[in-house]
Amino acid sequence: MQNFLQRHFYFGEKVPGYDVRVLNEREVRAGAGILFFFALISFMNAWLTGNFNPTKLFVVAFLIDFTIRIFINPKYSPSLILGRIAVANQKVEYAGAPQKRFAWAMGFVLALAMFFLAVINDVRGPVNLLICIICLSFLFFESVFGICVGCKAYNMFHKDKAKLCPGGVCEIFHKEDIQKTSVWQVAILFLFLLIIISIPLSGIFSLSQPRGGQNAVSSEECLAPSWAVSIGHEEQWKLHHGCK
């Protein structure tokens, strides 16, 4: 029994040449992207339709996934198994396991809070919204930029600093020329944002459907089709077609 537990209940892999247990960062990022995808779908479904059942289902799945990651073994986490399959042909990038465990513990606490609020007590309010936004932000930064927010917090609570951070951010290094941002690049980015923001303010086009003139929508055109009514999408259909 003890041998069985030692073989299956541990966190991170021992790899020759590394003095800490490690995880495959590519697999971790893929897993975060998978969770972000389903989290965003469930969140937007609740936001747009008022149906919180997909959100509750995702919270349960998220909690189970992180329970397996932290208390059993990350390699048995469903999202990380899918991530491993997705990046199976990519070169391994090792990252330190201790800081990942700390970061995932933060996610576990958020998932546990959402489980008691949304699933057990069916609470709907700003607290749920705030937790969802935090979770989505953590998953987004992890999957898109490789930035582990919880890993950065790890150093604040541990004497032994994190090692083998993704992208080598734990080690002091000199930026290569290709990593540096020039004044021209900043100016282009600022100009781009200025143009995008100024377009709706300039009146070139309206972000909402006009209600009068030649583009006015008649009452007959505002009758939602049967398929929209059958799925409870009537009000959204009218909104999207300039009928509200």
C-alpha positions in Angstrom: 0.0 0.0 0.0 2.8 2.4 0.9 4.6 1.6 -2.3 1.3 2.3 -4.3 0.9 5.7 -2.6 4.5 6.6 -3.3 4.2 5.7 -6.9 1.0 7.7 -7.5 0.6 10.4 -4.8 3.3 13.0 -5.3 3.7 16.5 -6.8 6.1 17.1 -9.7 8.5 14.8 -11.5 12.1 14.2 -10.5 14.3 14.8 -13.5 18.1 14.3 -13.5 20.0 17.6 -13.5 17.3 19.6 -11.6 17.4 20.1 -7.9 13.6 20.6 -7.6 10.7 18.7 -8.8 9.4 19.9 -12.2 6.4 20.1 -14.4 6.1 20.5 -18.2 5.3 24.2 -18.6 3.9 23.6 -22.1 1.4 21.1 -20.7 0.5 23.5 -17.9 -0.2 26.4 -20.2 -2.3 24.1 -22.5 -4.3 23.0 -19.5 -4.8 26.6 -18.4 -6.0 27.5 -21.9 -8.5 24.6 -21.9 -9.9 25.7 -18.6 -10.1 29.3 -19.7 -12.0 28.3 -22.8 -14.7 26.5 -20.9 -14.7 29.1 -18.0 -15.4 31.9 -20.5 -18.2 30.0 -22.2 -19.9 29.3 -18.9 -19.4 32.8 -17.7 -20.8 34.4 -20.8 -23.7 32.0 -20.9 -24.7 33.1 -17.4 -24.1 36.8 -18.2 -26.1 36.8 -21.4 -28.9 34.3 -20.8 -29.1 34.2 -17.0 -28.7 30.4 -17.0 -26.2 29.6 -14.3 -26.3 25.8 -14.7 -23.3 25.6 -17.0 -21.3 27.8 -14.6 -22.2 25.5 -11.7 -21.1 22.5 -13.7 -17.8 24.1 -14.6 -17.2 25.1 -11.0 -17.6 21.4 -9.9 -15.3 20.3 -12.8 -12.8 23.0 -11.9 -12.8 22.0 -8.2 -12.4 18.3 -9.0 -9.5 19.0 -11.4 -7.6 21.2 -8.9 -8.2 18.7 -6.1 -6.6 16.0 -8.2 -3.7 18.4 -9.1 -2.9 19.4 -5.5 -3.8 16.4 -3.4 -3.1 13.4 -5.7 -0.9 14.1 -8.7 -0.9 16.7 -11.5 -0.4 14.0 -14.1 -3.9 12.7 -13.3 -5.6 16.1 -13.7 -8.1 15.8 -16.6 -7.2 19.3 -18.0 -3.5 18.5 -17.8 -4.0 15.2 -19.5 -5.7 17.0 -22.4 -2.9 19.5 -22.3 -0.3 16.8 -22.5 -2.0 15.2 -25.5 -2.3 18.6 -27.2 1.5 19.4 -26.8 2.8 15.9 -27.1 4.9 16.8 -30.1 6.5 19.9 -28.6 9.8 20.1 -26.8 9.5 19.9 -23.0 10.0 23.1 -21.0 10.6 22.4 -17.4 9.3 24.7 -14.7 9.6 24.4 -10.9 6.8 22.4 -9.3 6.7 24.1 -5.8 5.6 27.5 -7.0 3.0 25.9 -9.3 1.5 24.1 -6.3 1.2 27.3 -4.4 -0.4 29.0 -7.4 -2.9 26.1 -7.9 -3.7 26.2 -4.1 -4.9 29.8 -4.7 -7.1 28.5 -7.6 -8.4 25.7 -5.3 -9.5 28.2 -2.7 -11.3 30.3 -5.3 -13.0 27.2 -6.7 -14.0 26.1 -3.2 -15.5 29.5 -2.5 -17.4 29.4 -5.8 -18.6 25.9 -5.0 -20.2 27.0 -1.7 -21.6 30.2 -3.1 -22.9 29.3 -6.5 -23.4 25.5 -6.4 -24.5 24.9 -2.8 -26.2 28.2 -1.9 -27.1 29.4 -5.4 -25.8 32.9 -4.6 -25.7 35.3 -7.5 -24.1 38.7 -7.0 -20.9 40.8 -7.2 -18.9 38.4 -5.1 -19.4 35.6 -7.7 -18.6 38.0 -10.5 -15.4 39.2 -8.8 -14.2 35.6 -8.2 -15.0 34.7 -11.8 -13.0 37.6 -13.2 -10.0 36.8 -11.0 -10.1 33.1 -12.1 -10.4 34.1 -15.8 -7.6 36.6 -15.4 -5.3 34.0 -13.8 -6.0 31.5 -16.6 -5.7 34.0 -19.3 -2.3 35.3 -18.2 -1.0 31.7 -17.7 -2.2 30.4 -21.1 -1.5 33.4 -23.3 1.5 35.1 -21.8 3.0 32.3 -19.7 2.7 34.6 -16.6 1.9 32.6 -13.4 0.5 35.3 -11.1 0.4 32.8 -8.2 4.0 31.9 -8.8 5.0 35.5 -8.4 3.2 35.6 -5.0 5.1 32.4 -4.0 8.3 34.4 -3.3 6.4 36.7 -0.9 5.6 33.8 1.5 8.6 31.5 1.1 12.2 32.0 2.2 13.5 29.7 -0.6 12.7 31.6 -3.8 11.1 30.0 -6.8 13.4 28.2 -9.3 12.9 27.3 -13.0 10.2 29.9 -13.6 8.7 29.9 -17.2 10.7 32.1 -19.5 13.6 32.3 -17.0 12.0 35.2 -15.1 13.3 33.9 -11.8 16.9 34.5 -12.9 18.4 38.0 -13.5 19.1 38.3 -17.2 20.0 41.0 -19.8 17.3 41.6 -22.4 18.3 40.8 -25.9 17.7 43.4 -28.6 14.8 41.5 -30.0 13.1 41.7 -26.5 13.4 45.5 -26.2 10.6 47.9 -27.0 11.5 51.0 -28.9 9.9 54.5 -28.7 8.6 54.0 -32.2 6.8 50.8 -31.2 5.2 52.5 -28.2 4.1 55.4 -30.4 2.6 53.0 -33.0 0.7 51.1 -30.2 -0.6 54.4 -28.7 -1.7 55.7 -32.1 -3.5 52.5 -32.9 -5.4 52.6 -29.6 -6.2 56.3 -30.1 -7.7 55.5 -33.6 -9.7 52.6 -32.3 -11.1 54.6 -29.4 -11.8 57.7 -31.5 -13.8 55.8 -34.2 -17.1 55.3 -32.2 -16.7 58.8 -30.7 -16.3 60.5 -34.1 -19.8 59.3 -35.4 -18.3 57.5 -38.4 -20.5 54.6 -37.5 -22.8 54.0 -34.6 -22.2 51.1 -32.2 -26.0 50.7 -31.8 -28.6 50.2 -34.5 -30.3 53.5 -35.6 -33.9 53.8 -34.8 -35.0 56.3 -37.3 -34.5 57.3 -40.9 -33.9 55.0 -43.8 -32.3 52.4 -41.5 -35.2 52.2 -39.1 -36.5 48.7 -38.3 -40.2 48.1 -38.8 -42.3 46.3 -36.2 -42.7 43.3 -38.6 -38.9 43.0 -38.8 -38.8 42.9 -35.0 -40.8 39.7 -34.8 -38.3 37.2 -33.5 -38.1 33.9 -35.4 -39.5 30.8 -33.8 -36.0 29.3 -33.2 -34.9 32.3 -31.2 -38.1 32.1 -29.1 -37.8 28.4 -28.5 -34.3 28.7 -27.0 -35.2 31.8 -24.9 -33.1 34.1 -27.1 -35.9 36.4 -28.1 -34.8 39.5 -26.2 -31.1 39.1 -27.3 -32.3 38.6 -30.9 -34.2 41.9 -30.8 -31.2 43.6 -29.3 -28.9 42.4 -32.0 -31.3 43.5 -34.7 -31.8 47.0 -33.5 -35.3 46.4 -32.1 -34.6 47.7 -28.6 
